[in-house]
């Protein structure tokens, strides 16, 4: 996950601020820096949000980490990994990845906590993961639609 984080840090370091409009993000990544096509820049933006590296609010995006903590090489251009289409990561994995990114904890203790919540509440693993995320202050509200659809799909 370091390559997407470096790409995001580089884009925000160029501007010297921690928030950009979504259109500014896409324009700069595609036209100004010539890293990729606008569609790929939009994918990088969404990937950053999905991974918990960016927070979206009112048409703006804000870094969820300190960009100055990332050493960006001179003349940096992201590897294709940073702007590649996301792999088909299931909902549980997306929530877990966001928890790992936000807390800095390894997956194993987080999964153990999710399992405890799942057993205590008698809910699906994704619901338990969302509960753990909420209890730790990790925003997963953008995934609630997917969560609802998954629960309803399983309920049949």
Buried (B, 14 or more C-beta within 10 A) or exposed (E): EEBBBBBBBBBBBBEEEBBBEBEBBBBBBBEEBEBBBEEBBBBBBBBBBBBBBBBBEEEBBEBBBEBEEBEBEEEBEBEEEBBBEEEEEEBBBBBBBBBBBBBEEEEEEBBEBBBEBBEEEEBBBBBBBBBBBEEEEBBBEEBEEBBEEBBEEEEE
